[in-house]
Amino acid sequence: MKYFIKEWIIPILVALVIVLFLNKFIFILVTVPTGSMEDTIIPGDRLYVNEIFDINKAERGDIIVFRSIELDNKRLVKRLIGLPGDKVEVKEDGSVVVNDKKINEPYAIKSTGQAKTFNVPEKCYFFLGDNRPISYDARFWDNPYISEEQIIGKVLFRFFPFNRIGSVE
């Protein structure tokens, strides 16, 4: 019995404590409920999100999880398009221009609509969904900017469904 406890129970308990610690303070698990990020992320995908991500190292195109004050602090998963100080123009044809340069968005499903221009304030970020025809994103919010304090983390990895396991680009 002593051998069983030493060789099986203690290692399992230690592993469980480590997993719980990582899940509480380093990573969170997020399930995506809508199709706003299709085809990159499908509804029902389960994602690991790095909570100790340094937002100052964020790059355009990163997929980020944040709390939306406009939507009752609901967690949203969107693609980072505008960094602090950027001028973001969403054109009528659905293309996006940042600081007078059209950005390449092979992941985006474009939609036509009204042209809009956004000037991203300092310590704020601008996000759009990949599936633009159905994404309720910064183009439609009363306040289209997400502050640093609202950022939760960067999506690192999809762990479910099993046929789509891997990094998320």
N, C-alpha and C positions, 0 to 999 in steps of 0.2 A: 504494500500500500504506500509506503514511504517513497519507493521508487516511482510509482505512478504519479504521485503528487509532484515530486521533484522534476520529473521528465516530461509530464504532460500538462498538469493543471497550472503550475506556475508560469511556464512559457506562454500558454494560451491567455492567461490573465494579463501578463505583461504586454503581449501583442494587442490585446483588446484596449488596454489603457493607452497605448501609443496611438492606435487608430482613433480613439475618441478624442485624444488631445489634438491630433492633426486635423480632425474634422471640425473641431471647435475653434481652433485658433489659426490654422494655416490654410486649410481648404474648406470650401463649403460645396455641397452638392446642389445643383440646380436642375430642375426639370423645366423644359421649354413647353409652354402650353399652346402657343399660336404658331402660325405659319409665316410670321413677319421676317424670319431669317432664312426661309427656304431659298435655295437648295442646300445652303451651307449647313443649317441646323433644321431638322425636321421636328414637328410637334411630337412630344414624347421622348425626345433625346434627353439623356441625363449627362450632365457635364460636371467636371471638376473645375472649380474656380479658385485661383490663387488669391487669397485675401491679403497677403503681405506684399502684393504688387505695388511698386512705386509709380504712382500716376505721372510723376515728372519724367519717367522713361517711356511713357506711352508713345506709340507711333500710330500714325494714320493707318487705318485698316485693321487695327487690333479689335477683337471682339471683347466687349466689356460688359460686366453686370453692374447695374447701379440701381439706386432707389429713386423712384419718380415721385416727387412731392405732389405733382399735378394729379397723379393716379393713386393717391392715398398710400404713399410709400411702398407701392408694389415694386417688386424686383423686375427689372427689364433687362433683356439681352439684346444689344444692338452693336453696330459697327461704328467705331470712332472715325469721324470724318473731319471734324474741325478741332484744332488745338487752340489754346489761348492766343488771342491776337489775330487769328485767321479771318479772312473774308471768304465766306462760302456762298457760292451762287448755284442754286438749283435751277437749271434752264427748263424751258417749256418742253423740250424733247426728252427730258429726264436725265440729261448728262449733268455732271457736277464739276464745277470749276472752283478750285481753291487757290487763292492768291494769284488770280489771273492765269492759272494753268489747269487745263482739263485733266482730271485724274482718271487713270485706267481702273475700271471696276469690273473685271471679268465675272465676279461673283454676283453682281447686281442684276435683278430683273427690273428693267426700267419701266417707268410709266410717264405718260405725258401729263402736263398740268400747268398751273400758273407758275411763272418764273418768280423766284423769291431770292432775296439776298440777306445773308446773316453775317453780322460782325461779332465774332465770339469774344466775350469779355475775358479779362485776365482771371485766372483760376477757375475757368469754366471750359466746358467741352460741348461739342455738337455731335449728335448721333443720328444715324439713319438705319433703318432695317434693310436687309438685302432684297427682300421681296417688296419693292416699292409700291406696286399697285394696291397691296392690302396692309402695308405697315403703317400703324399709327405711331409716328415718330416726330422728331423735332419740327418737321415742316408744318405740323398741325397743332402743336402745343401752344398754350398761351405764353409760356416762358420756354423758348426752345433750347435753353442752355442748362447743362447739368454742372453743378459746382463740384469741386474736388471732394467736399465732405460727403457727397452722395454716392461717390464711386465705391463699389464693394470690392471688385477685383477683375482680373483678366481670365478669360476662359482659356484653359490649357488643354483639356483632354475630354473626349467623349468616351464614356465607359459603357453606355447602353444606347441602343441595342447592340448586341454582340457582333452583328455583321457590319457595323459601322464604327467599331472601336478604333480609336486613334486620335491624333492631334487634330485640332480644328483650325482651319486656315481662313 
